[in-house]
Every structure is written in C-alpha cells, then in structure tokens.
Amino acid sequence: MTDHWVLVYEGFDRDQERLREALCTLGNGYFATRGAAEEVHADEVHYPGTYIAGGFNRLESQVAGRTIVNEDLVNFPNWLCLTFCPDDGEWLDLLRMEILSYRQELHLRDGLLIRRFRVRDGQGRETSVVSRRLVHMGNPH
C-alpha cells in the first residue's frame, strides 16, 4: 500500500543531492534546515543550510548611480555535523564508499525525515545507518 504522505527517494545520486536536500527541508515557521546528510559539509555536491526567521543580511550596492538594497537569508552554522568511523577505518563518506543501499523518506504528515543506508568501506566492512530528523513545532527555538 502506498502512503501518499511520504516522499521516497531510492538510491544515491550525487548530481541530484542539492535538489533532494532542498526538497527535504524541514521547518516550523521559525527555523528551517535543509535535508542535507548529517555527515556532509558544503562542497560541490552538498549545501547544508540552517535558516532562522528574521535572519537577513542587508547589503547596499551602487548601480548606475542609484543605491540598491538587497536582503538575503543568512545560512546559519550547520547544527547537523555528526559523523563517525569504525576502529582504524575511514570516516563516513558516501562519495568514497561503496553504497550498498540508500533510501530517504520525507514523512509530510509527521514532519519527519528518515535516511537509511548501508555502505562498505575500503576494508570490506559493512555499516548500516538510520537517521531520523525532526524540527519541533511545539518548541520552535
């Protein structure tokens, strides 16, 4: 049976990661965080983002003798930074490991982002990871 309140992404596609991160953004009206993986940093593939209502950067530029004011959302520090490595192993990095399975689910009804994957490192060890992310509606700060 298909749950129409769940968006499911099967497999890992580095060329689609930024789009998937945007589509899997969680927010509560005050705080929003992109659906970037916990172990990633901003690079050519990933763009973790944390945004807070009212967090703008106001800049003025001179264009053709006129002052143009532009306000952009500020990307606050990434609060998701979490990674690990097995004893004498490599740090978790999906771009360098063999991905055996990968599934990401956005549960729209519950506001929950779930990521499940299994990888094999260079030493042949397999690791399974399940992460669950929630941005609380009742406690927005």
MDAnalysis code that builds the backbone (N, CA, C; Angstrom):
import MDAnalysis as mda
import numpy as np

u = mda.Universe.empty(423, n_residues=141, atom_resindex=np.repeat(np.arange(141), 3), trajectory=True)
u.add_TopologyAttr("name", ["N", "CA", "C"] * 141)
u.add_TopologyAttr("resid", np.arange(1, 142))
u.add_TopologyAttr("resname", ["MET", "THR", "ASP", "HIS", "TRP", "VAL", "LEU", "VAL", "TYR", "GLU", "GLY", "PHE", "ASP", "ARG", "ASP", "GLN", "GLU", "ARG", "LEU", "ARG", "GLU", "ALA", "LEU", "CYS", "THR", "LEU", "GLY", "ASN", "GLY", "TYR", "PHE", "ALA", "THR", "ARG", "GLY", "ALA", "ALA", "GLU", "GLU", "VAL", "HIS", "ALA", "ASP", "GLU", "VAL", "HIS", "TYR", "PRO", "GLY", "THR", "TYR", "ILE", "ALA", "GLY", "GLY", "PHE", "ASN", "ARG", "LEU", "GLU", "SER", "GLN", "VAL", "ALA", "GLY", "ARG", "THR", "ILE", "VAL", "ASN", "GLU", "ASP", "LEU", "VAL", "ASN", "PHE", "PRO", "ASN", "TRP", "LEU", "CYS", "LEU", "THR", "PHE", "CYS", "PRO", "ASP", "ASP", "GLY", "GLU", "TRP", "LEU", "ASP", "LEU", "LEU", "ARG", "MET", "GLU", "ILE", "LEU", "SER", "TYR", "ARG", "GLN", "GLU", "LEU", "HIS", "LEU", "ARG", "ASP", "GLY", "LEU", "LEU", "ILE", "ARG", "ARG", "PHE", "ARG", "VAL", "ARG", "ASP", "GLY", "GLN", "GLY", "ARG", "GLU", "THR", "SER", "VAL", "VAL", "SER", "ARG", "ARG", "LEU", "VAL", "HIS", "MET", "GLY", "ASN", "PRO", "HIS"])
u.atoms.positions = np.array([
    [0.845, -1.187, 0.000],
    [0.000, 0.000, 0.000],
    [0.889, 1.250, 0.000],
    [0.566, 2.206, -0.806],
    [1.337, 3.435, -0.926],
    [0.774, 4.496, 0.009],
    [1.658, 5.117, 0.775],
    [1.268, 6.233, 1.624],
    [1.579, 7.514, 0.852],
    [0.544, 8.244, 0.464],
    [0.719, 9.440, -0.351],
    [1.295, 10.611, 0.439],
    [1.463, 10.435, 1.744],
    [2.055, 11.465, 2.588],
    [3.557, 11.257, 2.769],
    [4.127, 10.293, 2.061],
    [5.556, 10.005, 2.188],
    [6.214, 10.111, 0.815],
    [7.206, 10.989, 0.727],
    [8.022, 11.074, -0.485],
    [9.227, 10.168, -0.286],
    [9.457, 9.266, -1.226],
    [10.540, 8.293, -1.093],
    [11.546, 8.499, -2.216],
    [12.804, 8.551, -1.835],
    [13.905, 8.635, -2.792],
    [14.766, 7.399, -2.603],
    [14.882, 6.603, -3.639],
    [15.698, 5.390, -3.605],
    [17.021, 5.665, -4.302],
    [18.094, 5.199, -3.710],
    [19.408, 5.333, -4.324],
    [20.038, 6.685, -4.064],
    [21.338, 6.730, -4.236],
    [22.118, 7.950, -4.034],
    [22.600, 8.440, -5.391],
    [22.288, 9.691, -5.720],
    [22.695, 10.285, -6.989],
    [23.350, 11.624, -6.686],
    [24.670, 11.662, -6.748],
    [25.395, 12.881, -6.369],
    [24.944, 14.092, -7.178],
    [24.515, 13.889, -8.424],
    [24.081, 15.007, -9.261],
    [22.727, 15.572, -8.830],
    [21.964, 14.820, -8.047],
    [20.648, 15.258, -7.589],
    [20.626, 15.626, -6.102],
    [21.775, 15.549, -5.421],
    [21.798, 15.771, -3.974],
    [21.315, 17.160, -3.576],
    [21.762, 18.202, -4.243],
    [21.337, 19.557, -3.855],
    [19.833, 19.732, -4.017],
    [19.266, 19.180, -5.082],
    [17.816, 19.244, -5.267],
    [17.112, 18.468, -4.164],
    [17.579, 17.274, -3.866],
    [16.959, 16.457, -2.822],
    [17.081, 17.141, -1.463],
    [18.228, 17.761, -1.193],
    [18.396, 18.491, 0.065],
    [17.366, 19.615, 0.177],
    [17.107, 20.312, -0.918],
    [16.114, 21.394, -0.900],
    [14.710, 20.840, -0.707],
    [14.367, 19.774, -1.424],
    [13.022, 19.198, -1.333],
    [12.746, 18.572, 0.025],
    [13.780, 18.167, 0.738],
    [13.614, 17.516, 2.045],
    [13.875, 18.474, 3.203],
    [13.760, 19.769, 2.955],
    [13.921, 20.758, 4.018],
    [12.801, 20.608, 5.040],
    [13.163, 20.685, 6.317],
    [12.188, 20.659, 7.409],
    [12.154, 22.032, 8.064],
    [10.964, 22.498, 8.436],
    [10.850, 23.790, 9.091],
    [9.621, 23.863, 9.965],
    [9.616, 24.855, 10.867],
    [8.490, 25.003, 11.785],
    [7.944, 26.432, 11.817],
    [8.293, 27.249, 10.856],
    [7.834, 28.628, 10.836],
    [8.843, 29.595, 11.421],
    [9.763, 29.105, 12.230],
    [10.825, 29.925, 12.800],
    [12.192, 29.455, 12.324],
    [12.353, 28.162, 12.246],
    [13.639, 27.526, 11.987],
    [13.465, 26.537, 10.841],
    [14.386, 26.523, 9.900],
    [14.342, 25.546, 8.802],
    [15.738, 24.995, 8.565],
    [15.796, 23.732, 8.219],
    [17.077, 23.104, 7.915],
    [16.933, 22.254, 6.661],
    [17.878, 22.413, 5.753],
    [17.853, 21.644, 4.507],
    [18.046, 20.166, 4.806],
    [17.630, 19.338, 3.869],
    [17.706, 17.888, 4.047],
    [19.075, 17.307, 3.760],
    [20.131, 18.048, 4.027],
    [21.492, 17.548, 3.820],
    [21.806, 16.466, 4.845],
    [22.644, 15.536, 4.453],
    [23.055, 14.454, 5.347],
    [23.867, 15.006, 6.515],
    [23.787, 14.325, 7.636],
    [24.455, 14.773, 8.856],
    [25.970, 14.836, 8.716],
    [26.539, 13.966, 7.916],
    [28.000, 13.850, 7.853],
    [28.655, 14.738, 6.796],
    [27.872, 15.554, 6.080],
    [28.452, 16.318, 4.971],
    [28.779, 17.756, 5.367],
    [29.656, 18.343, 4.590],
    [29.994, 19.761, 4.676],
    [29.701, 20.370, 3.308],
    [29.595, 21.680, 3.250],
    [29.334, 22.344, 1.975],
    [30.481, 22.070, 1.006],
    [30.121, 21.607, -0.173],
    [31.101, 21.343, -1.224],
    [30.385, 21.385, -2.565],
    [30.984, 20.840, -3.606],
    [30.365, 20.893, -4.931],
    [29.120, 20.030, -5.040],
    [28.912, 19.112, -4.094],
    [27.753, 18.212, -4.120],
    [26.693, 18.634, -3.111],
    [27.107, 19.020, -1.916],
    [26.183, 19.269, -0.805],
    [26.151, 20.743, -0.411],
    [24.991, 21.156, 0.117],
    [24.852, 22.514, 0.627],
    [23.971, 22.499, 1.874],
    [24.553, 22.107, 3.034],
    [23.762, 22.134, 4.260],
    [23.343, 23.576, 4.563],
    [22.142, 23.746, 5.050],
    [21.665, 25.083, 5.338],
    [20.739, 25.111, 6.532],
    [20.934, 26.116, 7.379],
    [20.077, 26.357, 8.532],
    [19.622, 27.806, 8.442],
    [18.333, 28.032, 8.491],
    [17.779, 29.367, 8.303],
    [16.812, 29.687, 9.437],
    [16.854, 30.936, 9.896],
    [16.019, 31.374, 11.013],
    [15.232, 32.601, 10.559],
    [13.958, 32.641, 10.905],
    [13.108, 33.780, 10.543],
    [13.744, 35.069, 11.052],
    [13.824, 36.052, 10.197],
    [14.415, 37.337, 10.564],
    [15.919, 37.385, 10.391],
    [16.536, 36.287, 10.008],
    [17.989, 36.239, 9.830],
    [18.379, 36.656, 8.424],
    [18.479, 37.968, 8.202],
    [18.787, 38.503, 6.882],
    [20.104, 39.259, 6.905],
    [20.743, 39.330, 5.779],
    [21.931, 40.144, 5.584],
    [21.553, 41.240, 4.597],
    [21.620, 42.471, 5.058],
    [21.222, 43.605, 4.219],
    [22.478, 44.253, 3.638],
    [22.519, 44.328, 2.321],
    [23.648, 44.952, 1.638],
    [23.145, 46.036, 0.699],
    [23.919, 47.097, 0.613],
    [23.609, 48.168, -0.325],
    [24.687, 48.197, -1.397],
    [24.257, 48.325, -2.638],
    [25.183, 48.393, -3.769],
    [24.859, 49.622, -4.592],
    [25.881, 50.193, -5.184],
    [25.694, 51.320, -6.090],
    [25.624, 50.779, -7.512],
    [24.501, 50.995, -8.174],
    [24.305, 50.544, -9.545],
    [23.795, 51.733, -10.357],
    [24.567, 52.126, -11.351],
    [24.192, 53.238, -12.241],
    [23.813, 54.484, -11.450],
    [24.589, 54.778, -10.400],
    [24.351, 55.977, -9.611],
    [23.211, 55.876, -8.618],
    [22.601, 54.711, -8.509],
    [21.498, 54.525, -7.559],
    [21.910, 53.520, -6.493],
    [21.360, 53.680, -5.300],
    [21.608, 52.731, -4.217],
    [20.562, 51.629, -4.287],
    [21.016, 50.411, -4.441],
    [20.140, 49.243, -4.493],
    [20.323, 48.470, -3.194],
    [19.213, 48.194, -2.514],
    [19.243, 47.447, -1.256],
    [18.793, 46.020, -1.533],
    [19.572, 45.084, -1.062],
    [19.261, 43.667, -1.250],
    [19.349, 42.963, 0.102],
    [18.348, 42.160, 0.417],
    [18.364, 41.382, 1.654],
    [18.334, 39.905, 1.306],
    [19.283, 39.162, 1.835],
    [19.375, 37.725, 1.597],
    [19.272, 36.980, 2.919],
    [18.652, 35.801, 2.861],
    [18.634, 34.939, 4.038],
    [20.056, 34.537, 4.395],
    [20.358, 34.518, 5.667],
    [21.676, 34.097, 6.140],
    [21.646, 32.599, 6.393],
    [22.657, 31.904, 5.907],
    [22.821, 30.486, 6.201],
    [23.583, 30.394, 7.521],
    [22.874, 30.050, 8.594],
    [23.477, 29.948, 9.920],
    [24.346, 28.699, 10.009],
    [25.166, 28.580, 11.062],
    [26.046, 27.409, 11.188],
    [25.268, 26.092, 11.142],
    [25.881, 25.110, 10.525],
    [25.291, 23.781, 10.378],
    [25.286, 23.068, 11.733],
    [24.126, 22.765, 12.241],
    [23.986, 22.101, 13.543],
    [23.960, 20.584, 13.408],
    [24.011, 20.077, 12.205],
    [23.851, 18.642, 11.976],
    [25.154, 17.853, 12.033],
    [26.274, 18.517, 12.131],
    [27.578, 17.850, 11.996],
    [27.702, 16.641, 12.916],
    [27.626, 15.483, 12.310],
    [27.751, 14.232, 13.047],
    [28.308, 13.193, 12.092],
    [29.424, 12.614, 12.452],
    [29.995, 11.564, 11.627],
    [30.743, 10.598, 12.523],
    [31.239, 9.545, 11.951],
    [31.947, 8.533, 12.729],
    [32.818, 7.707, 11.806],
    [33.673, 6.913, 12.424],
    [34.458, 5.931, 11.675],
    [34.644, 4.711, 12.568],
    [34.668, 3.523, 11.975],
    [34.950, 2.326, 12.770],
    [36.423, 2.321, 13.179],
    [36.788, 1.476, 14.125],
    [38.189, 1.373, 14.555],
    [39.110, 1.250, 13.357],
    [40.120, 2.101, 13.305],
    [41.119, 2.075, 12.230],
    [40.491, 2.133, 10.844],
    [39.350, 2.788, 10.725],
    [38.655, 2.842, 9.437],
    [38.576, 4.247, 8.886],
    [37.863, 4.366, 7.789],
    [37.654, 5.649, 7.125],
    [36.461, 6.370, 7.754],
    [36.518, 7.697, 7.742],
    [35.359, 8.470, 8.153],
    [34.242, 8.237, 7.146],
    [33.025, 8.234, 7.643],
    [31.862, 8.018, 6.787],
    [31.840, 9.060, 5.672],
    [31.848, 8.603, 4.424],
    [31.813, 9.486, 3.262],
    [31.206, 8.716, 2.100],
    [29.950, 9.013, 1.798],
    [29.253, 8.287, 0.740],
    [29.875, 8.500, -0.634],
    [30.621, 9.573, -0.799],
    [31.249, 9.826, -2.092],
    [32.481, 8.951, -2.306],
    [33.003, 8.339, -1.230],
    [34.200, 7.498, -1.352],
    [33.951, 6.037, -1.014],
    [32.793, 5.705, -0.502],
    [32.494, 4.331, -0.101],
    [31.548, 3.677, -1.101],
    [31.529, 2.368, -1.077],
    [30.583, 1.624, -1.912],
    [29.221, 1.658, -1.227],
    [28.230, 2.187, -1.912],
    [26.880, 2.280, -1.355],
    [26.122, 1.025, -1.748],
    [25.722, 0.251, -0.744],
    [25.002, -0.998, -0.984],
    [23.500, -0.763, -1.061],
    [22.998, 0.177, -0.275],
    [21.587, 0.564, -0.341],
    [21.460, 1.976, 0.217],
    [20.455, 2.703, -0.274],
    [20.246, 4.076, 0.170],
    [18.783, 4.424, -0.042],
    [18.156, 4.944, 0.998],
    [16.740, 5.328, 0.927],
    [16.528, 6.537, 1.834],
    [15.816, 7.516, 1.298],
    [15.480, 8.707, 2.066],
    [13.975, 8.902, 1.968],
    [13.339, 9.165, 3.115],
    [11.887, 9.322, 3.170],
    [11.544, 10.631, 3.869],
    [10.680, 11.413, 3.247],
    [10.153, 12.619, 3.878],
    [8.700, 12.342, 4.218],
    [8.409, 12.238, 5.510],
    [7.058, 11.962, 6.003],
    [6.368, 13.313, 6.226],
    [5.559, 13.706, 5.265],
    [4.935, 15.025, 5.289],
    [3.947, 15.187, 6.435],
    [3.195, 14.161, 6.753],
    [2.198, 14.242, 7.821],
    [2.858, 14.457, 9.190],
    [4.014, 13.822, 9.398],
    [4.698, 13.884, 10.692],
    [5.849, 14.882, 10.724],
    [6.245, 15.415, 9.573],
    [7.390, 16.318, 9.524],
    [8.687, 15.626, 9.889],
    [8.855, 14.420, 9.414],
    [9.999, 13.590, 9.790],
    [10.794, 13.223, 8.542],
    [12.102, 13.366, 8.625],
    [12.993, 12.957, 7.543],
    [13.789, 11.747, 8.024],
    [13.677, 10.644, 7.300],
    [14.368, 9.408, 7.672],
    [15.308, 9.026, 6.542],
    [16.519, 8.680, 6.908],
    [17.514, 8.240, 5.928],
    [18.077, 6.905, 6.387],
    [18.084, 5.929, 5.475],
    [18.614, 4.596, 5.761],
    [19.609, 4.249, 4.661],
    [20.783, 3.793, 5.074],
    [21.731, 3.359, 4.056],
    [22.692, 2.329, 4.629],
    [23.325, 1.632, 3.715],
    [24.325, 0.625, 4.065],
    [25.500, 0.825, 3.125],
    [26.704, 0.873, 3.694],
    [27.915, 1.108, 2.900],
    [28.966, 0.060, 3.227],
    [29.912, -0.072, 2.313],
    [31.073, -0.942, 2.526],
    [32.315, -0.067, 2.393],
    [33.192, -0.139, 3.392],
    [34.409, 0.671, 3.348],
    [35.519, -0.069, 2.601],
    [36.681, 0.565, 2.505],
    [37.806, 0.002, 1.773],
    [38.356, -1.277, 2.366],
    [38.025, -1.550, 3.635],
    [38.481, -2.780, 4.290],
    [37.427, -3.879, 4.221],
    [36.339, -3.622, 3.498],
    [35.300, -4.633, 3.319],
    [34.266, -4.693, 4.423],
    [34.347, -3.783, 5.401],
    [33.373, -3.767, 6.494],
    [32.101, -3.069, 6.043],
    [30.968, -3.617, 6.440],
    [29.676, -3.027, 6.107],
    [29.102, -2.318, 7.322],
    [28.535, -1.154, 7.074],
    [27.930, -0.347, 8.133],
    [26.541, 0.065, 7.688],
    [25.567, -0.083, 8.574],
    [24.193, 0.364, 8.325],
    [23.895, 1.554, 9.220],
    [23.237, 2.553, 8.659],
    [22.912, 3.769, 9.404],
    [21.447, 4.108, 9.172],
    [20.762, 4.490, 10.254],
    [19.408, 5.033, 10.174],
    [19.427, 6.358, 10.924],
    [18.999, 7.428, 10.267],
    [18.898, 8.714, 10.955],
    [17.467, 9.221, 10.825],
    [17.013, 9.871, 11.881],
    [15.675, 10.467, 11.907],
    [15.828, 11.924, 12.322],
    [15.176, 12.810, 11.587],
    [15.301, 14.236, 11.866],
    [13.917, 14.847, 11.999],
    [13.779, 15.710, 12.992],
    [12.518, 16.374, 13.272],
    [12.808, 17.812, 13.668],
    [12.043, 18.746, 13.142],
    [12.082, 20.130, 13.592],
    [10.782, 20.336, 14.354],
    [10.889, 20.536, 15.657],
    [9.741, 20.522, 16.564],
    [8.823, 21.722, 16.344],
    [7.536, 21.449, 16.235],
    [6.553, 22.522, 16.056],
    [6.182, 23.183, 17.383],
    [6.132, 22.404, 18.457],
    [5.718, 22.936, 19.749],
    [6.796, 23.733, 20.453],
    [8.054, 23.471, 20.134],
    [9.178, 24.171, 20.740],
    [10.052, 24.711, 19.603],
    [9.648, 25.807, 18.978],
    [10.299, 26.260, 17.753],
    [11.739, 26.726, 17.915],
    [12.155, 27.040, 19.123],
    [13.510, 27.548, 19.316],
    [14.417, 26.428, 19.721],
])
